[in-house]
Amino acid sequence: MSHARTGYDAIVVGGGHNGLVAASYLAKAGKTVLLLEAHEELGGATISARPFPDYDARLSRYAYLVSLFPDQIVADLGLSFKTLERAVSSYTPYTRDGRDDGLLVSASCDGRTVDGFRRLTGSDRENKAWRGFYGEIAELAKRFAPYLLKPLQSAAVLKSEIGLPEVWRNLMEIPIGELIRDRFSDDLVQGVVLTDALIGTFVSASDMQANRCFLYHMIGNGTGQWRVPQGGMGALVKELHRVATVHGVEIKLRSRVAAIESDHAGVRVATESGHTYAARDLLFAAAPQHLARLRGHPVPPSLEGSQLKINMLVSRLPRLKSGIDPRLAFAGTLHVNEGFSQLEAAYTSARAGVMPQRLPLEIYCHTLTDPTILSPDLIARGFQTLTLFGIHTPAKLFDADPVLAKARATESAIASLNQYLLDPLESVLAPCSDGSLAIEVKSPLDLEADLSLPRGNIFHCDLDFPFMDDDAGGADKQLWGVETDHPRIHLAGAGARRGGGVSGIAGHNAAMAVLARD
């Protein structure tokens, strides 16, 4: 007579990309691993889905482009996963002196980029400042990225080993807003730089939390380059699932954890369905706030989420008033209403509890780089996907009336984009058989309901710099940035130190913490 197994070397809670990474590393090292996922499918925020049943288009429903996911993890786990470069970094439409134009920044900062800066500012100064600034960031990324997959270092040690004291000071010690205003003169250019410090983070440019967000967005894989996952984010999940299975990870879906108990020998996990499992180690690849509740501990405070995500399918790309080819404008990140002053004004408005009338937002078109997420028929007919992120839309703006607030946020986002379009967005959205248009909107409250992200915070909690404070020591000292108050319970999700973003780094580091100790 056979009996279901209940004891393991490790239990991983959460079947998103971090949980799958952690489980795969441990199983590959010979550990018996159980992965518990609350939902009916793996992937968490990195799933791909068909949000519009009339159309065979699989969109990355919650997550965005891949910047941080290290090539080392891909190689270590033998993942068949590829990301694609974008020829255009960004395009920012604007209207000045009655003239519609836009700033195109190519990935190589070619002549079109030089000319665009010149038309915007009347000189080459901002272009030179841009190249100098991002050249420094590129060098920092190259030197910094390898440390994300190593034991945690102190600020002093890491600063010394990286060897870029001025760049370090600029990004780690003074507010990013102050640095941007010092390095750039034009408000629009300042804002384009600032955006990477604000995605998913509801703070002013003067808050050091913005520095941390900027750093994580810029140092990924040693380049900081935003790349498109071939096949969508679901392709990554599929590969991680394959590798986990190959190495013997036992995966149980629809297994929501109800309680966690621990002692010196290990942990016991009870699910809502009445099952109990035991293990020497627990790797928690969900939010630290949930871990605290499950253990009966006080819940740590954190910033609330601040991201509006709109997924769209269009029958063709809309034309812009500036006259640029839409296939260029949407090939990178399209910035709208993201001048420095506009971003700060939107933050001030939202902080006061008022939805900004014209949302700062950015948009990209996955299918211009990777059409494989569309069926051959949709490709032949010229369909494209558009993904929009609204900035400074904190969860509190949706609390009183979530439906009405989401409608107002959507109206504001569309109006913001339509300022610069010859073809209103509504005229190109694909029609659905029920009379609606192919547009799906996810507010921070939706992210909390769908993915259990606390208040819709895509980082789970406030971001930390990816190093230890110099005064950390003793019991508070972190070896991998995943440790908790219990030696056999580890954070393996975005809420770990060095966890922010779609990176897999937290999952890797949690597994390394277990393996290094054993």
C-alpha positions in Angstrom: 0.0 0.0 0.0 1.5 3.4 -1.1 1.3 6.5 1.0 1.5 10.1 -0.2 4.7 11.8 0.9 4.4 14.5 3.6 8.1 15.1 4.5 10.6 17.0 2.3 14.0 18.7 2.5 12.4 21.9 1.4 8.9 23.4 0.8 8.6 26.3 -1.6 5.5 28.4 -1.2 4.5 30.2 -4.4 4.8 29.0 -8.0 5.8 32.3 -9.7 9.2 32.7 -11.4 11.1 33.0 -8.1 9.5 30.0 -6.6 10.2 27.9 -9.6 13.8 29.1 -9.7 14.4 28.3 -6.1 12.8 24.8 -6.3 14.8 24.0 -9.5 18.1 24.9 -7.9 17.4 22.8 -4.8 16.1 19.8 -6.7 19.0 19.9 -9.1 21.3 19.8 -6.0 19.6 16.6 -4.9 17.0 17.9 -2.4 13.5 16.6 -2.2 11.3 19.7 -2.9 7.6 20.3 -2.7 6.2 23.5 -4.4 2.8 24.7 -3.2 0.9 27.1 -5.5 -2.5 28.6 -4.5 -3.8 29.1 -8.0 -4.8 26.7 -10.7 -1.7 27.4 -12.8 1.9 28.4 -12.2 3.5 31.7 -13.0 1.9 34.3 -10.7 2.6 37.7 -12.2 4.5 36.2 -15.1 1.7 34.3 -16.7 0.6 34.8 -20.3 -3.2 34.6 -21.1 -5.8 35.3 -23.8 -7.7 38.2 -22.2 -9.8 38.7 -25.3 -11.5 35.4 -26.2 -12.3 36.5 -29.8 -8.6 36.8 -30.6 -5.7 34.3 -30.5 -3.3 36.6 -28.8 -1.4 35.6 -25.6 -0.4 38.7 -23.6 1.8 39.0 -20.5 -1.1 39.9 -18.3 0.7 41.4 -15.4 4.4 41.6 -15.9 6.5 43.7 -18.2 9.7 43.4 -20.2 12.6 41.4 -18.8 15.6 43.4 -17.7 16.9 41.8 -14.6 16.6 38.0 -15.2 20.3 37.0 -15.3 21.8 34.9 -18.1 23.6 33.0 -15.3 20.3 31.6 -14.1 19.3 30.7 -17.6 22.6 28.8 -18.1 22.6 27.2 -14.6 19.2 25.7 -15.1 19.5 24.9 -18.8 16.5 27.1 -19.7 15.5 27.3 -23.4 14.5 31.0 -23.0 15.5 33.9 -25.2 15.0 37.6 -24.9 15.2 40.0 -27.9 16.8 43.4 -28.2 14.8 46.5 -29.2 16.3 48.8 -31.8 14.6 51.8 -30.2 15.0 52.6 -26.6 12.2 55.2 -26.3 10.1 57.8 -28.1 8.6 60.8 -26.3 6.1 62.9 -28.2 5.7 66.6 -27.3 4.1 69.8 -28.5 6.2 73.0 -28.3 5.4 76.4 -29.9 2.5 74.8 -31.7 4.8 72.2 -33.3 4.2 68.4 -32.8 7.5 66.5 -32.6 9.1 63.8 -30.5 12.4 62.7 -29.0 13.5 59.3 -30.5 16.3 57.6 -28.5 17.7 54.6 -30.4 19.4 51.8 -28.7 22.7 52.9 -30.2 22.1 56.7 -29.8 22.6 57.2 -33.5 22.2 60.3 -35.7 18.4 60.3 -35.3 18.9 60.6 -31.5 21.4 63.5 -31.9 19.0 65.3 -34.2 16.1 64.7 -31.9 17.8 66.2 -28.9 18.9 69.1 -31.1 15.3 69.8 -32.3 14.0 69.6 -28.7 16.6 71.7 -27.0 18.3 73.8 -29.7 21.8 72.4 -29.0 23.8 69.2 -28.4 24.2 69.8 -24.7 21.5 67.5 -23.5 22.5 64.7 -25.9 26.1 64.9 -24.5 24.8 64.8 -21.0 22.6 61.9 -21.8 25.4 59.9 -23.3 27.7 60.7 -20.4 25.1 59.8 -17.8 24.0 56.5 -19.3 27.6 55.6 -20.0 28.3 55.8 -16.3 25.2 53.7 -15.6 26.3 51.1 -18.1 29.7 50.8 -16.4 28.1 50.6 -13.0 25.7 47.9 -14.3 28.6 45.8 -15.7 30.5 45.9 -12.4 27.5 45.6 -10.1 25.3 42.9 -11.6 27.6 39.9 -10.7 27.2 40.8 -7.0 23.4 40.2 -7.1 24.0 36.5 -7.3 26.7 36.4 -4.6 26.5 36.6 -0.8 25.4 40.1 0.3 28.2 42.7 0.8 28.3 45.8 3.0 27.9 49.2 1.3 31.6 50.0 2.1 33.0 46.8 0.7 30.9 46.9 -2.4 31.6 50.6 -3.0 35.4 49.8 -2.8 35.2 46.7 -5.0 33.1 48.4 -7.7 35.5 51.4 -7.8 33.2 54.1 -9.1 33.0 56.4 -6.1 31.3 59.4 -7.9 28.7 57.2 -9.6 28.1 55.4 -6.3 27.5 58.7 -4.5 25.2 60.0 -7.2 22.9 56.9 -7.1 23.2 55.7 -3.5 23.7 58.8 -1.5 21.8 61.7 -3.0 18.2 61.8 -4.2 17.8 60.8 -7.8 15.7 64.0 -8.5 18.6 66.2 -7.4 21.0 64.3 -9.6 18.8 64.5 -12.6 18.2 68.2 -12.3 21.9 68.8 -11.9 22.8 66.7 -15.0 20.0 67.8 -17.4 18.4 71.1 -18.2 15.3 70.3 -20.2 12.2 69.3 -18.2 11.2 66.6 -20.7 14.6 65.0 -20.8 14.7 65.1 -17.0 11.4 63.3 -16.8 12.3 60.6 -19.3 15.3 59.8 -17.1 13.2 59.9 -13.9 10.6 57.4 -15.1 12.8 54.3 -14.4 12.8 55.5 -10.7 9.0 55.5 -10.5 7.5 52.4 -12.1 5.5 50.7 -9.4 6.8 53.1 -6.7 4.6 55.9 -5.3 7.2 58.5 -4.2 8.5 61.9 -5.2 11.8 62.3 -7.1 13.3 63.5 -3.8 12.7 60.2 -2.0 15.6 57.7 -1.8 13.1 55.0 -2.5 13.1 56.3 -6.1 16.9 55.8 -6.2 16.4 52.1 -5.3 13.8 51.6 -8.0 16.0 53.3 -10.6 19.0 51.1 -9.6 17.1 47.9 -10.0 15.8 48.9 -13.4 19.2 49.9 -14.6 21.7 47.2 -13.6 20.0 44.1 -14.8 22.3 41.5 -16.4 25.2 43.9 -16.5 23.5 46.0 -19.1 20.2 47.3 -17.7 18.8 46.9 -21.2 15.1 46.2 -21.4 14.5 43.2 -23.6 11.4 41.4 -24.9 10.8 37.8 -23.8 10.3 35.7 -26.9 6.9 34.1 -26.6 5.9 36.4 -23.8 6.5 36.0 -20.1 4.5 32.7 -20.2 7.4 31.2 -22.2 9.6 31.7 -19.2 7.1 30.1 -16.9 6.7 27.1 -19.2 10.5 26.6 -19.3 10.9 26.9 -15.5 8.0 24.4 -15.1 9.8 22.0 -17.4 13.1 22.2 -15.7 11.5 21.9 -12.2 9.7 18.8 -13.3 12.8 17.3 -14.9 14.7 17.7 -11.6 11.9 16.1 -9.6 10.1 19.0 -7.9 6.7 17.9 -6.7 4.2 20.6 -7.6 0.8 20.9 -6.0 -1.6 23.4 -7.5 -4.7 24.8 -5.8 -2.8 24.5 -2.5 -3.2 27.7 -0.6 -1.3 27.8 2.6 -3.4 28.4 5.7 -0.7 28.3 8.5 3.0 27.9 9.0 4.6 26.6 12.2 8.2 26.2 13.0 10.7 25.0 15.6 14.4 24.2 15.8 13.9 21.1 13.6 12.1 22.7 10.7 8.7 23.8 9.5 5.2 22.5 9.1 2.8 23.9 6.5 -0.9 23.4 6.5 -3.1 24.2 3.5 -6.7 25.3 3.3 -7.6 22.0 1.8 -6.5 20.2 5.1 -3.2 18.8 4.1 -0.1 19.2 6.2 3.5 18.9 5.1 6.9 19.1 6.9 10.3 20.1 5.8 13.7 21.2 7.1 13.5 24.5 5.2 10.8 26.8 3.9 11.4 29.1 1.0 8.5 31.7 0.8 8.2 33.0 -2.7 5.3 35.4 -1.9 5.1 38.7 0.0 6.7 39.0 3.5 3.4 40.4 4.7 1.7 37.1 4.0 4.4 35.2 5.6 4.0 37.3 8.8 0.3 36.6 8.9 0.7 32.9 8.4 3.1 32.7 11.2 1.0 34.9 13.5 3.5 37.8 13.5 2.9 41.5 13.1 2.7 42.6 9.5 5.5 44.9 8.4 4.4 48.2 6.9 5.1 49.2 3.3 4.3 51.6 0.5 1.2 50.7 -1.4 1.3 49.8 -5.0 1.0 52.5 -7.7 0.7 50.9 -11.1 -2.2 50.9 -13.6 -1.6 48.3 -16.3 -3.7 48.3 -19.5 -3.4 45.5 -22.0 -4.7 46.2 -25.5 -5.0 44.5 -28.9 -5.2 46.9 -31.9 -6.0 46.2 -35.5 -3.2 48.6 -36.5 -0.9 51.0 -34.8 -2.3 54.6 -34.5 -0.6 57.4 -36.4 1.0 60.2 -34.4 0.6 63.9 -34.9 4.4 64.2 -35.1 4.4 62.2 -38.3 6.9 59.6 -37.1 6.4 56.0 -38.4 4.3 54.3 -35.6 6.5 51.3 -35.9 9.4 53.4 -34.7 7.4 55.3 -32.0 6.0 52.2 -30.4 9.1 50.0 -30.9 10.7 51.1 -27.7 9.0 52.7 -24.7 6.6 55.5 -25.6 6.6 58.1 -22.8 3.6 60.3 -22.5 3.2 63.3 -20.0 6.4 62.3 -18.3 8.2 65.6 -18.1 9.8 66.1 -14.7 7.3 68.7 -13.6 4.4 66.6 -14.9 5.5 63.6 -12.9 5.9 65.6 -9.7 2.5 67.3 -10.3 0.9 63.9 -10.8 2.5 62.7 -7.6 1.3 65.7 -5.6 -2.3 65.3 -7.0 -2.4 61.6 -6.2 -0.9 62.0 -2.7 -3.8 64.4 -2.1 -6.2 61.7 -3.1 -7.1 63.1 -6.5 -6.6 61.1 -9.7 -4.3 63.0 -12.1 -6.3 64.5 -15.0 -3.6 63.5 -17.5 -1.8 60.4 -16.3 1.9 60.1 -16.9 2.2 56.8 -18.7 4.4 54.6 -20.9 3.6 52.2 -23.6 5.3 49.5 -25.5 4.4 47.1 -28.3 5.6 43.6 -27.7 4.7 42.3 -31.1 6.9 44.7 -33.1 9.8 42.8 -31.6 8.2 39.4 -31.1 5.1 38.7 -33.1 5.0 35.1 -32.0 2.4 35.8 -29.2 -0.1 36.4 -32.0 -1.7 33.8 -34.3 -0.5 33.7 -37.9 -3.9 35.1 -39.0 -3.6 38.1 -36.7 0.0 38.7 -37.8 -1.1 38.7 -41.5 -3.9 41.1 -40.7 -1.5 43.6 -39.1 -2.7 43.3 -35.5 -0.4 44.5 -32.7 -0.5 44.4 -28.9 0.0 47.6 -26.8 0.8 47.5 -23.1 0.3 50.7 -21.0 1.6 51.5 -17.6 0.1 54.4 -15.7 2.4 56.1 -13.1 1.3 57.6 -9.8 -2.0 55.7 -9.4 -1.7 54.5 -5.8 -4.1 51.9 -4.4 -5.8 54.5 -2.2 -7.3 56.2 -5.2 -9.3 53.1 -5.9 -10.6 52.2 -2.4 -13.8 54.2 -2.2 -15.2 53.1 -5.6 -12.9 50.7 -7.4 -15.1 50.4 -10.5 -15.5 54.2 -10.9 -11.9 54.9 -10.1 -10.7 52.4 -12.6 -12.9 53.9 -15.3 -11.6 57.4 -14.5 -8.0 56.2 -14.6 -8.6 54.5 -17.9 -10.3 57.7 -19.3 -7.3 59.8 -18.1 -4.8 57.4 -19.6 -6.5 57.3 -23.0 -6.9 61.1 -23.0 -3.2 61.4 -22.2 -2.2 59.3 -25.2 -4.8 60.7 -27.6 -3.2 64.2 -27.2 -0.4 63.0 -29.5 -2.4 60.7 -31.9 -3.9 61.4 -35.3 -6.0 58.3 -34.8 -7.7 58.2 -31.4 -6.9 55.0 -29.6 -10.6 54.0 -29.6 -10.5 53.9 -33.4 -7.8 51.2 -33.6 -8.7 49.0 -30.7 -9.9 45.6 -31.9 -13.7 45.1 -31.6 -15.0 42.1 -29.6 -18.1 40.1 -30.4 -19.9 41.4 -27.3 -19.6 45.0 -28.5 -16.7 45.9 -26.3 -13.2 46.8 -27.3 -10.0 44.7 -26.7 -8.8 46.6 -23.6 -8.1 45.1 -20.2 -7.4 47.3 -17.2 -5.7 46.2 -14.0 -5.5 48.5 -11.0 -3.4 48.0 -7.9 -6.5 46.5 -6.2 -6.8 44.0 -9.0 -3.2 43.0 -8.6 -3.9 42.4 -4.9 -7.1 40.4 -5.7 -5.6 38.4 -8.5 -2.0 37.9 -7.3 -2.1 38.6 -3.6 0.3 41.6 -4.0 -0.1 43.7 -0.9 -2.0 46.8 -1.9 -0.9 46.0 -5.4 2.8 46.6 -4.7 4.7 44.8 -7.5 7.8 44.8 -5.3 5.8 43.3 -2.3 7.3 45.9 0.0 9.7 48.9 0.1 12.8 48.3 -1.9 16.2 48.0 -0.2 19.5 48.9 -1.7 21.2 45.6 -2.9 23.8 45.7 -0.1 23.9 45.7 3.7 24.0 48.9 5.7 27.5 49.4 7.1 26.2 49.3 10.7 24.5 45.9 10.2 25.9 43.1 12.3 25.3 40.3 14.7 21.8 38.8 14.6 20.7 41.4 12.0 23.4 40.5 9.6 22.1 39.2 6.3 24.2 36.6 4.4 22.1 36.4 1.2 19.4 39.0 1.8 16.7 36.2 2.2 17.1 35.5 5.9 14.2 35.9 8.4 14.1 35.6 12.2 14.0 31.8 11.9 17.1 30.0 10.5 15.0 27.7 8.3 12.6 30.2 6.8 13.8 32.2 3.9 12.3 34.9 1.7 12.4 33.8 -2.0 10.2 36.5 -3.6 10.4 40.1 -4.6 10.3 41.2 -1.0 13.7 39.8 -0.3 16.7 42.1 -0.4 17.8 42.1 -4.1 14.4 40.7 -5.0 12.7 43.6 -6.7 11.6 43.0 -10.3 11.1 40.0 -12.6 14.5 38.6 -12.0 14.6 35.2 -10.3 17.4 36.6 -8.2 15.5 36.1 -4.9 14.7 32.5 -5.8 18.4 31.8 -6.6 19.6 33.5 -3.5 17.2 31.7 -1.2 18.3 28.3 -2.7 22.0 29.3 -2.3 21.4 30.2 1.4 20.0 26.7 2.0 22.7 24.9 0.0 25.6 27.0 1.5 24.4 26.2 5.1 24.1 22.5 4.3 
